[in-house]
Amino acid sequence: MKTIHFQVPDDVDLKDYEYTMIIAAKLYEDGKLSSGQAAKIAGLSKRAFIELLGRYRVSVFSSSLSDLHSDIANA
């Protein structure tokens, strides 16, 4: 696992867990991580991660047509 460090201006009022959730949600949204992988980065259970995605304006549902067909087939 990689560790990254970045500087955020003092006037940005976010908690540490919010930064990790933002990063995990974006990587999930972009299809770089599965929901389980993203949840692990955020330090949450998969269920809790999925429940919080809406707060970060990220859909649980993929926008890929092939993913949609796969989800329907697996349902």
N, CA, C and O atoms as a Maestro MAE file, in Angstrom:
{
 s_m_m2io_version
 :::
 2.0.0
}

f_m_ct {
 s_m_title
 :::
 protein
 m_atom[300] {
  # First column is atom index #
  i_m_mmod_type
  r_m_x_coord
  r_m_y_coord
  r_m_z_coord
  i_m_residue_number
  s_m_chain_name
  s_m_pdb_residue_name
  s_m_pdb_atom_name
  i_m_atomic_number
  :::
  1 25 0.847 -1.175 0.000 1 A "MET " " N  " 7
  2 3 0.000 0.000 0.000 1 A "MET " " CA " 6
  3 2 0.891 1.236 0.000 1 A "MET " " C  " 6
  4 15 1.914 1.278 0.684 1 A "MET " " O  " 8
  5 25 0.497 2.229 -0.765 2 A "LYS " " N  " 7
  6 3 1.253 3.474 -0.849 2 A "LYS " " CA " 6
  7 2 0.753 4.467 0.188 2 A "LYS " " C  " 6
  8 15 -0.417 4.455 0.570 2 A "LYS " " O  " 8
  9 25 1.642 5.308 0.628 3 A "THR " " N  " 7
  10 3 1.308 6.404 1.525 3 A "THR " " CA " 6
  11 2 1.571 7.704 0.789 3 A "THR " " C  " 6
  12 15 2.617 7.875 0.163 3 A "THR " " O  " 8
  13 25 0.617 8.617 0.867 4 A "ILE " " N  " 7
  14 3 0.815 9.918 0.241 4 A "ILE " " CA " 6
  15 2 0.697 11.006 1.298 4 A "ILE " " C  " 6
  16 15 0.018 10.845 2.311 4 A "ILE " " O  " 8
  17 25 1.363 12.098 1.041 5 A "HIS " " N  " 7
  18 3 1.300 13.261 1.927 5 A "HIS " " CA " 6
  19 2 0.975 14.472 1.070 5 A "HIS " " C  " 6
  20 15 1.530 14.629 -0.018 5 A "HIS " " O  " 8
  21 25 0.093 15.317 1.544 6 A "PHE " " N  " 7
  22 3 -0.218 16.539 0.832 6 A "PHE " " CA " 6
  23 2 -0.568 17.626 1.827 6 A "PHE " " C  " 6
  24 15 -0.972 17.349 2.957 6 A "PHE " " O  " 8
  25 25 -0.408 18.861 1.394 7 A "GLN " " N  " 7
  26 3 -0.678 19.999 2.254 7 A "GLN " " CA " 6
  27 2 -2.002 20.639 1.861 7 A "GLN " " C  " 6
  28 15 -2.292 20.850 0.683 7 A "GLN " " O  " 8
  29 25 -2.781 20.934 2.868 8 A "VAL " " N  " 7
  30 3 -4.094 21.552 2.663 8 A "VAL " " CA " 6
  31 2 -4.086 22.876 3.424 8 A "VAL " " C  " 6
  32 15 -3.631 22.927 4.567 8 A "VAL " " O  " 8
  33 25 -4.582 23.940 2.809 9 A "PRO " " N  " 7
  34 3 -4.615 25.229 3.510 9 A "PRO " " CA " 6
  35 2 -5.377 25.116 4.839 9 A "PRO " " C  " 6
  36 15 -6.329 24.344 4.959 9 A "PRO " " O  " 8
  37 25 -4.943 25.889 5.818 10 A "ASP " " N  " 7
  38 3 -5.551 25.859 7.146 10 A "ASP " " CA " 6
  39 2 -7.026 26.240 7.136 10 A "ASP " " C  " 6
  40 15 -7.780 25.819 8.014 10 A "ASP " " O  " 8
  41 25 -7.446 27.031 6.153 11 A "ASP " " N  " 7
  42 3 -8.841 27.469 6.135 11 A "ASP " " CA " 6
  43 2 -9.801 26.416 5.570 11 A "ASP " " C  " 6
  44 15 -11.011 26.643 5.542 11 A "ASP " " O  " 8
  45 25 -9.286 25.280 5.124 12 A "VAL " " N  " 7
  46 3 -10.152 24.174 4.687 12 A "VAL " " CA " 6
  47 2 -10.543 23.406 5.941 12 A "VAL " " C  " 6
  48 15 -9.701 22.803 6.607 12 A "VAL " " O  " 8
  49 25 -11.818 23.438 6.247 13 A "ASP " " N  " 7
  50 3 -12.310 22.866 7.501 13 A "ASP " " CA " 6
  51 2 -12.873 21.460 7.283 13 A "ASP " " C  " 6
  52 15 -14.085 21.272 7.187 13 A "ASP " " O  " 8
  53 25 -11.981 20.488 7.207 14 A "LEU " " N  " 7
  54 3 -12.379 19.088 7.066 14 A "LEU " " CA " 6
  55 2 -11.676 18.243 8.117 14 A "LEU " " C  " 6
  56 15 -10.554 18.544 8.524 14 A "LEU " " O  " 8
  57 25 -12.328 17.213 8.540 15 A "LYS " " N  " 7
  58 3 -11.732 16.245 9.464 15 A "LYS " " CA " 6
  59 2 -10.863 15.282 8.659 15 A "LYS " " C  " 6
  60 15 -11.051 15.140 7.450 15 A "LYS " " O  " 8
  61 25 -9.915 14.621 9.321 16 A "ASP " " N  " 7
  62 3 -9.026 13.677 8.636 16 A "ASP " " CA " 6
  63 2 -9.801 12.588 7.905 16 A "ASP " " C  " 6
  64 15 -9.453 12.233 6.779 16 A "ASP " " O  " 8
  65 25 -10.855 12.050 8.536 17 A "TYR " " N  " 7
  66 3 -11.600 10.971 7.894 17 A "TYR " " CA " 6
  67 2 -12.320 11.455 6.634 17 A "TYR " " C  " 6
  68 15 -12.589 10.664 5.730 17 A "TYR " " O  " 8
  69 25 -12.636 12.761 6.572 18 A "GLU " " N  " 7
  70 3 -13.299 13.292 5.382 18 A "GLU " " CA " 6
  71 2 -12.350 13.291 4.177 18 A "GLU " " C  " 6
  72 15 -12.776 13.040 3.050 18 A "GLU " " O  " 8
  73 25 -11.081 13.570 4.416 19 A "TYR " " N  " 7
  74 3 -10.114 13.528 3.318 19 A "TYR " " CA " 6
  75 2 -10.019 12.121 2.748 19 A "TYR " " C  " 6
  76 15 -10.047 11.937 1.531 19 A "TYR " " O  " 8
  77 25 -9.908 11.138 3.616 20 A "THR " " N  " 7
  78 3 -9.790 9.771 3.117 20 A "THR " " CA " 6
  79 2 -11.066 9.328 2.421 20 A "THR " " C  " 6
  80 15 -11.008 8.585 1.441 20 A "THR " " O  " 8
  81 25 -12.211 9.769 2.908 21 A "MET " " N  " 7
  82 3 -13.475 9.409 2.264 21 A "MET " " CA " 6
  83 2 -13.579 10.064 0.887 21 A "MET " " C  " 6
  84 15 -14.039 9.433 -0.064 21 A "MET " " O  " 8
  85 25 -13.160 11.313 0.775 22 A "ILE " " N  " 7
  86 3 -13.198 12.009 -0.515 22 A "ILE " " CA " 6
  87 2 -12.314 11.285 -1.535 22 A "ILE " " C  " 6
  88 15 -12.724 11.061 -2.674 22 A "ILE " " O  " 8
  89 25 -11.119 10.928 -1.123 23 A "ILE " " N  " 7
  90 3 -10.194 10.229 -2.025 23 A "ILE " " CA " 6
  91 2 -10.743 8.859 -2.404 23 A "ILE " " C  " 6
  92 15 -10.747 8.490 -3.579 23 A "ILE " " O  " 8
  93 25 -11.205 8.105 -1.409 24 A "ALA " " N  " 7
  94 3 -11.740 6.772 -1.672 24 A "ALA " " CA " 6
  95 2 -12.967 6.839 -2.573 24 A "ALA " " C  " 6
  96 15 -13.109 6.025 -3.485 24 A "ALA " " O  " 8
  97 25 -13.853 7.799 -2.326 25 A "ALA " " N  " 7
  98 3 -15.063 7.938 -3.134 25 A "ALA " " CA " 6
  99 2 -14.723 8.284 -4.576 25 A "ALA " " C  " 6
  100 15 -15.333 7.746 -5.500 25 A "ALA " " O  " 8
  101 25 -13.774 9.158 -4.777 26 A "LYS " " N  " 7
  102 3 -13.379 9.551 -6.135 26 A "LYS " " CA " 6
  103 2 -12.751 8.374 -6.877 26 A "LYS " " C  " 6
  104 15 -13.058 8.142 -8.046 26 A "LYS " " O  " 8
  105 25 -11.881 7.638 -6.211 27 A "LEU " " N  " 7
  106 3 -11.255 6.478 -6.853 27 A "LEU " " CA " 6
  107 2 -12.288 5.405 -7.176 27 A "LEU " " C  " 6
  108 15 -12.187 4.726 -8.197 27 A "LEU " " O  " 8
  109 25 -13.282 5.255 -6.301 28 A "TYR " " N  " 7
  110 3 -14.382 4.321 -6.563 28 A "TYR " " CA " 6
  111 2 -15.207 4.808 -7.759 28 A "TYR " " C  " 6
  112 15 -15.526 4.028 -8.656 28 A "TYR " " O  " 8
  113 25 -15.546 6.088 -7.767 29 A "GLU " " N  " 7
  114 3 -16.348 6.663 -8.842 29 A "GLU " " CA " 6
  115 2 -15.652 6.508 -10.203 29 A "GLU " " C  " 6
  116 15 -16.304 6.253 -11.216 29 A "GLU " " O  " 8
  117 25 -14.332 6.665 -10.211 30 A "ASP " " N  " 7
  118 3 -13.562 6.557 -11.445 30 A "ASP " " CA " 6
  119 2 -13.281 5.114 -11.848 30 A "ASP " " C  " 6
  120 15 -12.664 4.862 -12.882 30 A "ASP " " O  " 8
  121 25 -13.735 4.168 -11.028 31 A "GLY " " N  " 7
  122 3 -13.538 2.755 -11.348 31 A "GLY " " CA " 6
  123 2 -12.144 2.240 -11.060 31 A "GLY " " C  " 6
  124 15 -11.767 1.166 -11.529 31 A "GLY " " O  " 8
  125 25 -11.375 2.995 -10.293 32 A "LYS " " N  " 7
  126 3 -10.007 2.577 -9.944 32 A "LYS " " CA " 6
  127 2 -9.997 1.601 -8.776 32 A "LYS " " C  " 6
  128 15 -9.070 0.804 -8.638 32 A "LYS " " O  " 8
  129 25 -11.033 1.662 -7.930 33 A "LEU " " N  " 7
  130 3 -11.150 0.782 -6.769 33 A "LEU " " CA " 6
  131 2 -12.531 0.156 -6.717 33 A "LEU " " C  " 6
  132 15 -13.510 0.754 -7.163 33 A "LEU " " O  " 8
  133 25 -12.607 -1.038 -6.177 34 A "SER " " N  " 7
  134 3 -13.907 -1.641 -5.895 34 A "SER " " CA " 6
  135 2 -14.470 -0.974 -4.646 34 A "SER " " C  " 6
  136 15 -13.760 -0.245 -3.953 34 A "SER " " O  " 8
  137 25 -15.730 -1.221 -4.363 35 A "SER " " N  " 7
  138 3 -16.316 -0.633 -3.152 35 A "SER " " CA " 6
  139 2 -15.622 -1.170 -1.906 35 A "SER " " C  " 6
  140 15 -15.454 -0.441 -0.928 35 A "SER " " O  " 8
  141 25 -15.227 -2.415 -1.931 36 A "GLY " " N  " 7
  142 3 -14.522 -2.998 -0.786 36 A "GLY " " CA " 6
  143 2 -13.151 -2.367 -0.572 36 A "GLY " " C  " 6
  144 15 -12.764 -2.075 0.559 36 A "GLY " " O  " 8
  145 25 -12.422 -2.159 -1.660 37 A "GLN " " N  " 7
  146 3 -11.106 -1.523 -1.566 37 A "GLN " " CA " 6
  147 2 -11.239 -0.080 -1.078 37 A "GLN " " C  " 6
  148 15 -10.478 0.370 -0.221 37 A "GLN " " O  " 8
  149 25 -12.205 0.629 -1.628 38 A "ALA " " N  " 7
  150 3 -12.413 2.022 -1.232 38 A "ALA " " CA " 6
  151 2 -12.832 2.113 0.229 38 A "ALA " " C  " 6
  152 15 -12.384 3.000 0.956 38 A "ALA " " O  " 8
  153 25 -13.691 1.194 0.655 39 A "ALA " " N  " 7
  154 3 -14.121 1.176 2.057 39 A "ALA " " CA " 6
  155 2 -12.933 0.967 2.980 39 A "ALA " " C  " 6
  156 15 -12.841 1.596 4.034 39 A "ALA " " O  " 8
  157 25 -12.024 0.085 2.584 40 A "LYS " " N  " 7
  158 3 -10.834 -0.176 3.404 40 A "LYS " " CA " 6
  159 2 -9.978 1.080 3.537 40 A "LYS " " C  " 6
  160 15 -9.492 1.382 4.627 40 A "LYS " " O  " 8
  161 25 -9.790 1.814 2.443 41 A "ILE " " N  " 7
  162 3 -9.021 3.055 2.485 41 A "ILE " " CA " 6
  163 2 -9.694 4.057 3.415 41 A "ILE " " C  " 6
  164 15 -9.026 4.760 4.174 41 A "ILE " " O  " 8
  165 25 -11.018 4.116 3.347 42 A "ALA " " N  " 7
  166 3 -11.768 5.059 4.179 42 A "ALA " " CA " 6
  167 2 -11.879 4.606 5.628 42 A "ALA " " C  " 6
  168 15 -12.334 5.362 6.486 42 A "ALA " " O  " 8
  169 25 -11.463 3.367 5.900 43 A "GLY " " N  " 7
  170 3 -11.535 2.859 7.264 43 A "GLY " " CA " 6
  171 2 -12.954 2.507 7.687 43 A "GLY " " C  " 6
  172 15 -13.310 2.606 8.861 43 A "GLY " " O  " 8
  173 25 -13.763 2.091 6.706 44 A "LEU " " N  " 7
  174 3 -15.167 1.786 6.954 44 A "LEU " " CA " 6
  175 2 -15.503 0.379 6.491 44 A "LEU " " C  " 6
  176 15 -14.759 -0.241 5.732 44 A "LEU " " O  " 8
  177 25 -16.635 -0.108 6.964 45 A "SER " " N  " 7
  178 3 -17.152 -1.346 6.400 45 A "SER " " CA " 6
  179 2 -17.661 -1.013 4.997 45 A "SER " " C  " 6
  180 15 -17.920 0.150 4.685 45 A "SER " " O  " 8
  181 25 -17.802 -2.033 4.159 46 A "LYS " " N  " 7
  182 3 -18.306 -1.814 2.805 46 A "LYS " " CA " 6
  183 2 -19.705 -1.190 2.852 46 A "LYS " " C  " 6
  184 15 -20.015 -0.286 2.077 46 A "LYS " " O  " 8
  185 25 -20.530 -1.676 3.755 47 A "ARG " " N  " 7
  186 3 -21.892 -1.147 3.874 47 A "ARG " " CA " 6
  187 2 -21.883 0.335 4.261 47 A "ARG " " C  " 6
  188 15 -22.602 1.140 3.668 47 A "ARG " " O  " 8
  189 25 -21.064 0.689 5.261 48 A "ALA " " N  " 7
  190 3 -20.998 2.087 5.700 48 A "ALA " " CA " 6
  191 2 -20.477 2.987 4.581 48 A "ALA " " C  " 6
  192 15 -20.972 4.098 4.388 48 A "ALA " " O  " 8
  193 25 -19.479 2.503 3.848 49 A "PHE " " N  " 7
  194 3 -18.928 3.276 2.735 49 A "PHE " " CA " 6
  195 2 -20.009 3.549 1.693 49 A "PHE " " C  " 6
  196 15 -20.182 4.686 1.253 49 A "PHE " " O  " 8
  197 25 -20.732 2.504 1.304 50 A "ILE " " N  " 7
  198 3 -21.790 2.648 0.304 50 A "ILE " " CA " 6
  199 2 -22.876 3.610 0.788 50 A "ILE " " C  " 6
  200 15 -23.396 4.412 0.012 50 A "ILE " " O  " 8
  201 25 -23.209 3.524 2.068 51 A "GLU " " N  " 7
  202 3 -24.237 4.420 2.615 51 A "GLU " " CA " 6
  203 2 -23.799 5.881 2.607 51 A "GLU " " C  " 6
  204 15 -24.637 6.775 2.496 51 A "GLU " " O  " 8
  205 25 -22.503 6.132 2.722 52 A "LEU " " N  " 7
  206 3 -21.993 7.506 2.756 52 A "LEU " " CA " 6
  207 2 -21.723 8.107 1.381 52 A "LEU " " C  " 6
  208 15 -21.544 9.320 1.269 52 A "LEU " " O  " 8
  209 25 -21.692 7.298 0.348 53 A "LEU " " N  " 7
  210 3 -21.350 7.812 -0.982 53 A "LEU " " CA " 6
  211 2 -22.237 8.977 -1.417 53 A "LEU " " C  " 6
  212 15 -21.752 9.918 -2.045 53 A "LEU " " O  " 8
  213 25 -23.508 8.926 -1.099 54 A "GLY " " N  " 7
  214 3 -24.426 9.993 -1.502 54 A "GLY " " CA " 6
  215 2 -24.030 11.352 -0.959 54 A "GLY " " C  " 6
  216 15 -24.240 12.371 -1.617 54 A "GLY " " O  " 8
  217 25 -23.457 11.375 0.236 55 A "ARG " " N  " 7
  218 3 -23.013 12.652 0.828 55 A "ARG " " CA " 6
  219 2 -21.913 13.302 -0.002 55 A "ARG " " C  " 6
  220 15 -21.725 14.518 0.030 55 A "ARG " " O  " 8
  221 25 -21.187 12.462 -0.750 56 A "TYR " " N  " 7
  222 3 -20.084 12.951 -1.573 56 A "TYR " " CA " 6
  223 2 -20.475 13.002 -3.050 56 A "TYR " " C  " 6
  224 15 -19.625 13.123 -3.932 56 A "TYR " " O  " 8
  225 25 -21.786 12.907 -3.295 57 A "ARG " " N  " 7
  226 3 -22.360 12.986 -4.647 57 A "ARG " " CA " 6
  227 2 -21.786 11.934 -5.588 57 A "ARG " " C  " 6
  228 15 -21.533 12.200 -6.763 57 A "ARG " " O  " 8
  229 25 -21.587 10.735 -5.046 58 A "VAL " " N  " 7
  230 3 -21.105 9.610 -5.840 58 A "VAL " " CA " 6
  231 2 -22.185 8.544 -5.841 58 A "VAL " " C  " 6
  232 15 -22.690 8.156 -4.788 58 A "VAL " " O  " 8
  233 25 -22.533 8.077 -7.021 59 A "SER " " N  " 7
  234 3 -23.555 7.048 -7.149 59 A "SER " " CA " 6
  235 2 -22.975 5.673 -6.859 59 A "SER " " C  " 6
  236 15 -21.830 5.381 -7.204 59 A "SER " " O  " 8
  237 25 -23.766 4.851 -6.231 60 A "VAL " " N  " 7
  238 3 -23.384 3.460 -5.992 60 A "VAL " " CA " 6
  239 2 -23.400 2.703 -7.313 60 A "VAL " " C  " 6
  240 15 -22.682 1.717 -7.479 60 A "VAL " " O  " 8
  241 25 -24.214 3.162 -8.244 61 A "PHE " " N  " 7
  242 3 -24.403 2.477 -9.510 61 A "PHE " " CA " 6
  243 2 -23.400 2.962 -10.538 61 A "PHE " " C  " 6
  244 15 -23.147 4.160 -10.664 61 A "PHE " " O  " 8
  245 25 -22.844 2.031 -11.259 62 A "SER " " N  " 7
  246 3 -21.871 2.351 -12.294 62 A "SER " " CA " 6
  247 2 -22.566 3.011 -13.473 62 A "SER " " C  " 6
  248 15 -23.722 2.707 -13.769 62 A "SER " " O  " 8
  249 25 -21.869 3.908 -14.138 63 A "SER " " N  " 7
  250 3 -22.433 4.542 -15.323 63 A "SER " " CA " 6
  251 2 -22.061 3.782 -16.596 63 A "SER " " C  " 6
  252 15 -22.482 4.152 -17.692 63 A "SER " " O  " 8
  253 25 -21.270 2.716 -16.446 64 A "SER " " N  " 7
  254 3 -20.860 1.916 -17.588 64 A "SER " " CA " 6
  255 2 -21.985 0.978 -18.006 64 A "SER " " C  " 6
  256 15 -22.572 0.291 -17.171 64 A "SER " " O  " 8
  257 25 -22.277 0.954 -19.280 65 A "LEU " " N  " 7
  258 3 -23.332 0.087 -19.798 65 A "LEU " " CA " 6
  259 2 -22.979 -1.382 -19.607 65 A "LEU " " C  " 6
  260 15 -23.850 -2.188 -19.280 65 A "LEU " " O  " 8
  261 25 -21.716 -1.739 -19.805 66 A "SER " " N  " 7
  262 3 -21.312 -3.130 -19.614 66 A "SER " " CA " 6
  263 2 -21.431 -3.543 -18.142 66 A "SER " " C  " 6
  264 15 -21.805 -4.677 -17.843 66 A "SER " " O  " 8
  265 25 -21.116 -2.628 -17.232 67 A "ASP " " N  " 7
  266 3 -21.292 -2.917 -15.811 67 A "ASP " " CA " 6
  267 2 -22.751 -3.092 -15.470 67 A "ASP " " C  " 6
  268 15 -23.099 -3.944 -14.653 67 A "ASP " " O  " 8
  269 25 -23.625 -2.290 -16.092 68 A "LEU " " N  " 7
  270 3 -25.048 -2.404 -15.852 68 A "LEU " " CA " 6
  271 2 -25.558 -3.771 -16.300 68 A "LEU " " C  " 6
  272 15 -26.314 -4.420 -15.576 68 A "LEU " " O  " 8
  273 25 -25.150 -4.208 -17.483 69 A "HIS " " N  " 7
  274 3 -25.568 -5.526 -17.981 69 A "HIS " " CA " 6
  275 2 -25.050 -6.636 -17.062 69 A "HIS " " C  " 6
  276 15 -25.753 -7.609 -16.791 69 A "HIS " " O  " 8
  277 25 -23.838 -6.480 -16.596 70 A "SER " " N  " 7
  278 3 -23.259 -7.458 -15.682 70 A "SER " " CA " 6
  279 2 -24.030 -7.500 -14.365 70 A "SER " " C  " 6
  280 15 -24.303 -8.577 -13.836 70 A "SER " " O  " 8
  281 25 -24.379 -6.326 -13.838 71 A "ASP " " N  " 7
  282 3 -25.148 -6.252 -12.591 71 A "ASP " " CA " 6
  283 2 -26.519 -6.908 -12.751 71 A "ASP " " C  " 6
  284 15 -26.979 -7.619 -11.858 71 A "ASP " " O  " 8
  285 25 -27.174 -6.668 -13.894 72 A "ILE " " N  " 7
  286 3 -28.483 -7.261 -14.140 72 A "ILE " " CA " 6
  287 2 -28.358 -8.774 -14.238 72 A "ILE " " C  " 6
  288 15 -29.193 -9.501 -13.701 72 A "ILE " " O  " 8
  289 25 -27.341 -9.247 -14.908 73 A "ALA " " N  " 7
  290 3 -27.127 -10.692 -15.045 73 A "ALA " " CA " 6
  291 2 -26.864 -11.360 -13.703 73 A "ALA " " C  " 6
  292 15 -27.273 -12.498 -13.473 73 A "ALA " " O  " 8
  293 25 -26.180 -10.647 -12.827 74 A "ASN " " N  " 7
  294 3 -25.840 -11.207 -11.510 74 A "ASN " " CA " 6
  295 2 -26.937 -11.033 -10.471 74 A "ASN " " C  " 6
  296 15 -26.855 -11.596 -9.379 74 A "ASN " " O  " 8
  297 25 -27.958 -10.261 -10.804 75 A "ALA " " N  " 7
  298 3 -29.038 -10.004 -9.836 75 A "ALA " " CA " 6
  299 2 -29.938 -11.208 -9.635 75 A "ALA " " C  " 6
  300 15 -30.887 -11.146 -8.854 75 A "ALA " " O  " 8
  :::
 }
 m_bond[299] {
  # First column is bond index #
  i_m_from
  i_m_to
  i_m_order
  :::
  1 1 2 1
  2 2 3 1
  3 3 4 2
  4 3 5 1
  5 5 6 1
  6 6 7 1
  7 7 8 2
  8 7 9 1
  9 9 10 1
  10 10 11 1
  11 11 12 2
  12 11 13 1
  13 13 14 1
  14 14 15 1
  15 15 16 2
  16 15 17 1
  17 17 18 1
  18 18 19 1
  19 19 20 2
  20 19 21 1
  21 21 22 1
  22 22 23 1
  23 23 24 2
  24 23 25 1
  25 25 26 1
  26 26 27 1
  27 27 28 2
  28 27 29 1
  29 29 30 1
  30 30 31 1
  31 31 32 2
  32 31 33 1
  33 33 34 1
  34 34 35 1
  35 35 36 2
  36 35 37 1
  37 37 38 1
  38 38 39 1
  39 39 40 2
  40 39 41 1
  41 41 42 1
  42 42 43 1
  43 43 44 2
  44 43 45 1
  45 45 46 1
  46 46 47 1
  47 47 48 2
  48 47 49 1
  49 49 50 1
  50 50 51 1
  51 51 52 2
  52 51 53 1
  53 53 54 1
  54 54 55 1
  55 55 56 2
  56 55 57 1
  57 57 58 1
  58 58 59 1
  59 59 60 2
  60 59 61 1
  61 61 62 1
  62 62 63 1
  63 63 64 2
  64 63 65 1
  65 65 66 1
  66 66 67 1
  67 67 68 2
  68 67 69 1
  69 69 70 1
  70 70 71 1
  71 71 72 2
  72 71 73 1
  73 73 74 1
  74 74 75 1
  75 75 76 2
  76 75 77 1
  77 77 78 1
  78 78 79 1
  79 79 80 2
  80 79 81 1
  81 81 82 1
  82 82 83 1
  83 83 84 2
  84 83 85 1
  85 85 86 1
  86 86 87 1
  87 87 88 2
  88 87 89 1
  89 89 90 1
  90 90 91 1
  91 91 92 2
  92 91 93 1
  93 93 94 1
  94 94 95 1
  95 95 96 2
  96 95 97 1
  97 97 98 1
  98 98 99 1
  99 99 100 2
  100 99 101 1
  101 101 102 1
  102 102 103 1
  103 103 104 2
  104 103 105 1
  105 105 106 1
  106 106 107 1
  107 107 108 2
  108 107 109 1
  109 109 110 1
  110 110 111 1
  111 111 112 2
  112 111 113 1
  113 113 114 1
  114 114 115 1
  115 115 116 2
  116 115 117 1
  117 117 118 1
  118 118 119 1
  119 119 120 2
  120 119 121 1
  121 121 122 1
  122 122 123 1
  123 123 124 2
  124 123 125 1
  125 125 126 1
  126 126 127 1
  127 127 128 2
  128 127 129 1
  129 129 130 1
  130 130 131 1
  131 131 132 2
  132 131 133 1
  133 133 134 1
  134 134 135 1
  135 135 136 2
  136 135 137 1
  137 137 138 1
  138 138 139 1
  139 139 140 2
  140 139 141 1
  141 141 142 1
  142 142 143 1
  143 143 144 2
  144 143 145 1
  145 145 146 1
  146 146 147 1
  147 147 148 2
  148 147 149 1
  149 149 150 1
  150 150 151 1
  151 151 152 2
  152 151 153 1
  153 153 154 1
  154 154 155 1
  155 155 156 2
  156 155 157 1
  157 157 158 1
  158 158 159 1
  159 159 160 2
  160 159 161 1
  161 161 162 1
  162 162 163 1
  163 163 164 2
  164 163 165 1
  165 165 166 1
  166 166 167 1
  167 167 168 2
  168 167 169 1
  169 169 170 1
  170 170 171 1
  171 171 172 2
  172 171 173 1
  173 173 174 1
  174 174 175 1
  175 175 176 2
  176 175 177 1
  177 177 178 1
  178 178 179 1
  179 179 180 2
  180 179 181 1
  181 181 182 1
  182 182 183 1
  183 183 184 2
  184 183 185 1
  185 185 186 1
  186 186 187 1
  187 187 188 2
  188 187 189 1
  189 189 190 1
  190 190 191 1
  191 191 192 2
  192 191 193 1
  193 193 194 1
  194 194 195 1
  195 195 196 2
  196 195 197 1
  197 197 198 1
  198 198 199 1
  199 199 200 2
  200 199 201 1
  201 201 202 1
  202 202 203 1
  203 203 204 2
  204 203 205 1
  205 205 206 1
  206 206 207 1
  207 207 208 2
  208 207 209 1
  209 209 210 1
  210 210 211 1
  211 211 212 2
  212 211 213 1
  213 213 214 1
  214 214 215 1
  215 215 216 2
  216 215 217 1
  217 217 218 1
  218 218 219 1
  219 219 220 2
  220 219 221 1
  221 221 222 1
  222 222 223 1
  223 223 224 2
  224 223 225 1
  225 225 226 1
  226 226 227 1
  227 227 228 2
  228 227 229 1
  229 229 230 1
  230 230 231 1
  231 231 232 2
  232 231 233 1
  233 233 234 1
  234 234 235 1
  235 235 236 2
  236 235 237 1
  237 237 238 1
  238 238 239 1
  239 239 240 2
  240 239 241 1
  241 241 242 1
  242 242 243 1
  243 243 244 2
  244 243 245 1
  245 245 246 1
  246 246 247 1
  247 247 248 2
  248 247 249 1
  249 249 250 1
  250 250 251 1
  251 251 252 2
  252 251 253 1
  253 253 254 1
  254 254 255 1
  255 255 256 2
  256 255 257 1
  257 257 258 1
  258 258 259 1
  259 259 260 2
  260 259 261 1
  261 261 262 1
  262 262 263 1
  263 263 264 2
  264 263 265 1
  265 265 266 1
  266 266 267 1
  267 267 268 2
  268 267 269 1
  269 269 270 1
  270 270 271 1
  271 271 272 2
  272 271 273 1
  273 273 274 1
  274 274 275 1
  275 275 276 2
  276 275 277 1
  277 277 278 1
  278 278 279 1
  279 279 280 2
  280 279 281 1
  281 281 282 1
  282 282 283 1
  283 283 284 2
  284 283 285 1
  285 285 286 1
  286 286 287 1
  287 287 288 2
  288 287 289 1
  289 289 290 1
  290 290 291 1
  291 291 292 2
  292 291 293 1
  293 293 294 1
  294 294 295 1
  295 295 296 2
  296 295 297 1
  297 297 298 1
  298 298 299 1
  299 299 300 2
  :::
 }
}
